[in-house]
Amino acid sequence: MDVLPSTVIRLVQYGNVKKAASTESPWQCVACLTCSTRCPKSVNIAGVMDALKQISLEKKCVHPKQKRIVAFQRAFLNTIKRNGRTNELEMVAEYKIRGFLGDANPILALKDADLGLPMLMRNKLHIKVGSPVKDKALVRRIFAKCEETQVQRDRS
């Protein structure tokens, strides 16, 4: 992390939210909750980091080094939104397009392509295309509710 969690919290406390959101730290947080559990002041640090991720996306101040993490997150959510669950092949393809081809770096985009066949042979890569969940309407309602909440937050 470029900035320690305690420093990120201090930046937020002083009203420097945009500066805190533009660090690498929120995107490197894996939300394991260890810091939140161990915090002597009972600060939900993982929750703050999650909120800072949202703020950095909204204010378009994501740290440049974290572009691929954002690309992965978007690919993951888009796949769930379309299918109701992850479709690994579809998700990897979208991630590679967003994260690497956008940089015009096809070498990086294909750097782990040689892993595909061995993973497929060991049943670690599932190619079931078009196998959405049964209650796709529920997934749509969840995403609609999230988007509605986001619109309400933007208004206030």
C-alpha positions in Angstrom: 0.0 0.0 0.0 1.3 3.4 -0.8 -0.5 4.9 2.2 -1.1 3.1 5.4 -4.8 2.5 6.4 -4.3 4.7 9.5 -3.1 7.6 7.2 -6.1 7.0 4.9 -8.5 7.3 7.8 -6.7 10.5 9.0 -7.1 12.0 5.5 -10.8 11.3 5.6 -11.1 12.7 9.1 -9.5 15.9 7.9 -11.8 16.2 5.0 -9.2 15.2 2.4 -11.5 12.5 0.9 -10.5 13.0 -2.7 -6.8 12.7 -1.8 -7.6 9.5 0.2 -9.7 8.1 -2.7 -6.9 8.8 -5.2 -4.3 6.6 -3.4 -3.6 3.0 -4.3 -4.6 1.8 -0.8 -8.4 1.4 -1.3 -7.8 -0.7 -4.4 -5.2 -2.9 -2.7 -7.5 -3.6 0.2 -9.0 -7.1 -0.1 -11.6 -6.4 2.6 -10.4 -9.2 4.8 -11.6 -7.2 7.8 -8.4 -7.8 9.8 -7.7 -4.1 10.3 -11.4 -3.4 11.2 -11.3 -6.3 13.7 -8.1 -5.2 15.3 -8.7 -1.4 15.3 -8.7 -0.2 19.0 -11.2 2.6 18.1 -13.5 0.1 16.3 -13.3 2.0 13.0 -14.7 0.0 10.1 -11.5 0.5 8.0 -12.6 -2.0 5.3 -15.9 -0.2 4.9 -14.1 3.1 4.6 -11.8 1.6 1.9 -14.8 0.3 0.0 -16.5 3.7 0.2 -13.3 5.3 -1.1 -13.3 2.9 -4.1 -16.8 4.1 -5.0 -15.8 7.8 -4.5 -12.7 7.3 -6.7 -14.8 5.9 -9.4 -17.4 8.6 -9.1 -14.9 11.4 -9.1 -12.7 9.7 -11.7 -9.6 9.9 -9.5 -8.6 6.2 -9.5 -4.9 5.9 -9.1 -3.4 5.1 -12.6 -1.7 2.0 -11.3 -5.0 0.5 -10.3 -6.6 0.7 -13.7 -6.5 -3.1 -14.2 -8.1 -3.8 -10.8 -11.0 -1.5 -11.9 -11.1 -3.4 -15.2 -11.3 -6.7 -13.4 -14.0 -5.5 -11.1 -16.1 -4.2 -14.0 -15.7 -7.3 -16.0 -16.7 -9.5 -13.0 -19.8 -7.4 -12.3 -20.8 -7.1 -15.9 -20.6 -10.9 -16.3 -22.8 -11.4 -13.2 -25.2 -8.7 -14.5 -25.6 -10.5 -17.9 -25.6 -14.1 -16.7 -26.5 -14.1 -13.0 -23.2 -15.7 -12.3 -19.7 -15.6 -13.4 -18.8 -17.0 -16.8 -15.0 -17.3 -16.6 -14.3 -17.3 -20.3 -16.5 -14.2 -20.9 -15.1 -12.4 -17.8 -11.4 -13.1 -18.8 -12.1 -11.9 -22.3 -13.7 -8.6 -21.1 -11.0 -8.1 -18.5 -8.2 -8.6 -21.1 -9.9 -6.2 -23.5 -10.5 -3.5 -20.9 -7.2 -3.9 -19.0 -4.6 -4.6 -21.7 -5.8 -4.0 -25.2 -6.8 -0.5 -24.0 -3.1 0.1 -23.4 -2.4 -1.2 -26.9 -0.3 -4.0 -25.4 -1.3 -7.3 -27.0 1.7 -9.0 -25.4 0.4 -8.4 -21.9 -3.1 -9.3 -23.1 -1.9 -12.8 -24.2 0.8 -13.3 -21.5 -1.2 -16.1 -19.7 -3.0 -17.6 -22.7 -0.8 -20.7 -22.4 -2.6 -21.5 -19.1 -5.9 -22.0 -20.8 -5.5 -25.5 -22.1 -3.9 -27.0 -19.0 -6.7 -25.4 -16.9 -9.3 -26.8 -19.2 -7.8 -30.3 -19.1 -7.9 -30.2 -15.2 -11.5 -28.9 -15.2 -10.4 -25.6 -13.7 -11.8 -23.5 -16.6 -15.4 -23.8 -17.4 -16.5 -22.9 -20.8 -20.3 -23.2 -20.3 -21.4 -20.3 -22.4 -25.0 -19.3 -22.0 -25.8 -21.0 -18.7 -27.5 -18.2 -16.7 -29.1 -18.7 -13.3 -32.8 -19.7 -13.2 -34.0 -16.5 -11.6 -32.4 -13.9 -13.7 -35.1 -11.4 -12.7 -33.8 -11.5 -9.1 -30.3 -10.6 -10.3 -31.8 -7.7 -12.4 -33.7 -6.5 -9.3 -30.5 -6.5 -7.2 -28.6 -4.5 -9.8 -31.6 -2.1 -10.3 -31.7 -1.5 -6.6 -28.0 -0.8 -6.5 -28.3 1.6 -9.4 -31.3 3.3 -7.7 -29.4 3.7 -4.5 -26.5 5.2 -6.5 -28.9 7.7 -8.2 -30.3 8.7 -4.8 -26.8 9.2 -3.4 -25.8 11.3 -6.4 -28.8 13.6 -5.8 -27.8 14.3 -2.2 
